[in-house]
Amino acid sequence: MSTEKLLAGKTAVVTGASSGIGRAIAESLGSAGAHVVLGGRTPEPMAASVAKITTAGGSGEAHVLDVRKVDEMRAFVAHATESTGRLDIMVNNAGLSHPEAILEESDPEHWRVMLETNVFALLVGSQAAVGAMRACGAEGHLVNISSVAAQRADSGVYGATKHAVNCINNTLRRELMEDPIKVLTVMPGAIATNFARNFDSAILQGLVGMAGGGEAANVEITKGERLPDEVLAGAQAAIPGHLCTPEDVADAVLWAVTRPASVHLSEIVVRPKRDLNL
Ligand SMILES: NC(=O)c1ccc[n+]([C@@H]2O[C@H](COP(=O)([O-])OP(=O)(O)OC[C@H]3O[C@@H](n4cnc5c(N)ncnc54)[C@H](OP(=O)(O)O)[C@@H]3O)[C@@H](O)[C@H]2O)c1
């Protein structure tokens, strides 16, 4: 059996790689041999992921950026391609939700941050990445992270951003018809990540409860802040039928980007067997 890594010689960029799904995708692509450029706001977990990738025999680098800033996003993609002279895989993953009713409850600044992060940054990242892939003649992959919320008609402002992602991806696929660049829409269901950070305090407290005893029992969690790893791992282990792991999504992405050039995948849904009904 060949020991050559599936993504040897490829370069991948992942946004939102400091946590959850993006971090798992970055580690998976790096372990498969890609040079991975991680982008996010929190440096420590990205440094730990680069170390993990290096131990697995790959290479990576981490950059702190705010994906909502056009200049920062463009510079991030440009820097990634400077290091290796190429770009093969771009994963626009950074995103967040403020699950609030539109009338009365919602803060318009929460709408703005969801639209800017989930939609605007993904557009800027996709445009920059296609430019870089075309410049090096890559048979590239644009992997844009949507949500099962895009499959529901009434999924709120967050869902509206993910409907927009699906529409953008379908449009990019049409615009890239003559290019060797594929566009993949990934729609995760409930995954145990820091995505829950903006959920109601009662739901966050419920996660701690699910996580059960041990270290998780003594942790304090604050709405809006990253959740302790032991709470996320404990909650996922307690209800695996209701919560997937970030690695489940990363496995699907790795599989998709390692198919033969003739295979065109447009959408993948990774979801638990049962709905959480939050
Ligand atoms: N978890 C789920 O159940 C679920 C379901 C469907 C879809 N999704 C989608 O999956 C994607 C990843 O979410 P996740 O579940 O992995 O959540 P997560 O653990 O909260 O990760 C979100 C990532 O995005 C980064 N980020 C957010 N705003 C940013 C900004 N302005 N600039 C740079 N980085 C920014 C975060 O950085 P910091 O942590 O450093 O702030 C973090 O690395 C999102 O697009 C989300 O909508 C998640």
The ligand as a MOL file (V3000), in Angstrom:
LIG
                    3D

  0  0  0     0  0            999 V3000
M  V30 BEGIN CTAB
M  V30 COUNTS 48 52 0 0 0
M  V30 BEGIN ATOM
M  V30 1 N -21.7250 23.7540 15.1460 0
M  V30 2 C -22.8400 23.6130 14.4840 0
M  V30 3 O -23.8180 23.0040 14.9770 0
M  V30 4 C -22.9480 24.1530 13.0750 0
M  V30 5 C -24.0460 23.7250 12.3080 0
M  V30 6 C -24.1660 24.2080 11.0010 0
M  V30 7 C -23.2250 25.0580 10.4770 0
M  V30 8 N -22.1770 25.4670 11.2550 0 CHG=1
M  V30 9 C -21.2180 26.3860 10.6280 0
M  V30 10 O -19.9030 25.8770 10.7850 0
M  V30 11 C -18.9780 26.9650 10.7400 0
M  V30 12 C -17.9830 26.7980 11.8740 0
M  V30 13 O -18.6570 26.9300 13.1090 0
M  V30 14 P -18.3030 26.0380 14.3860 0
M  V30 15 O -19.4850 25.2120 14.6810 0
M  V30 16 O -17.0010 25.3910 14.2340 0 CHG=-1
M  V30 17 O -18.2620 27.1890 15.4930 0
M  V30 18 P -17.0410 27.7410 16.3850 0
M  V30 19 O -16.4420 26.6170 17.1390 0
M  V30 20 O -17.6030 28.8850 17.1350 0
M  V30 21 O -15.9900 28.2540 15.3040 0
M  V30 22 C -16.1880 29.4490 14.5750 0
M  V30 23 C -14.8470 29.9220 14.0620 0
M  V30 24 O -15.0300 31.1380 13.3190 0
M  V30 25 C -14.0950 32.0900 13.8230 0
M  V30 26 N -14.5750 33.4530 13.5960 0
M  V30 27 C -15.7780 33.9820 13.9030 0
M  V30 28 N -15.8150 35.2740 13.5490 0
M  V30 29 C -14.6060 35.5570 12.9960 0
M  V30 30 C -14.0230 36.7270 12.4570 0
M  V30 31 N -14.6970 37.8990 12.3840 0
M  V30 32 N -12.7460 36.6590 11.9900 0
M  V30 33 C -12.0570 35.4990 12.0550 0
M  V30 34 N -12.5490 34.3590 12.5690 0
M  V30 35 C -13.8240 34.4000 13.0310 0
M  V30 36 C -13.9780 31.7540 15.2990 0
M  V30 37 O -12.8280 32.3590 15.8530 0
M  V30 38 P -12.5780 32.4980 17.4720 0
M  V30 39 O -13.1090 31.2470 18.1260 0
M  V30 40 O -11.1060 32.6170 17.5380 0
M  V30 41 O -13.3310 33.7060 17.8880 0
M  V30 42 C -13.8870 30.2580 15.2030 0
M  V30 43 O -12.5920 29.8490 14.8100 0
M  V30 44 C -19.7930 28.2360 10.7780 0
M  V30 45 O -19.8890 28.7740 9.4810 0
M  V30 46 C -21.1610 27.7620 11.2510 0
M  V30 47 O -22.1920 28.5860 10.7960 0
M  V30 48 C -22.0180 25.0240 12.5270 0
M  V30 END ATOM
M  V30 BEGIN BOND
M  V30 1 1 1 2
M  V30 2 2 2 3
M  V30 3 1 2 4
M  V30 4 1 4 5
M  V30 5 2 4 48
M  V30 6 2 5 6
M  V30 7 1 6 7
M  V30 8 2 7 8
M  V30 9 1 8 9
M  V30 10 1 8 48
M  V30 11 1 9 10
M  V30 12 1 9 46
M  V30 13 1 10 11
M  V30 14 1 11 12
M  V30 15 1 11 44
M  V30 16 1 12 13
M  V30 17 1 13 14
M  V30 18 2 14 15
M  V30 19 1 14 16
M  V30 20 1 14 17
M  V30 21 1 17 18
M  V30 22 2 18 19
M  V30 23 1 18 20
M  V30 24 1 18 21
M  V30 25 1 21 22
M  V30 26 1 22 23
M  V30 27 1 23 24
M  V30 28 1 23 42
M  V30 29 1 24 25
M  V30 30 1 25 26
M  V30 31 1 25 36
M  V30 32 1 26 27
M  V30 33 1 26 35
M  V30 34 2 27 28
M  V30 35 1 28 29
M  V30 36 1 29 30
M  V30 37 2 29 35
M  V30 38 1 30 31
M  V30 39 2 30 32
M  V30 40 1 32 33
M  V30 41 2 33 34
M  V30 42 1 34 35
M  V30 43 1 36 37
M  V30 44 1 36 42
M  V30 45 1 37 38
M  V30 46 2 38 39
M  V30 47 1 38 40
M  V30 48 1 38 41
M  V30 49 1 42 43
M  V30 50 1 44 45
M  V30 51 1 44 46
M  V30 52 1 46 47
M  V30 END BOND
M  V30 END CTAB
M  END
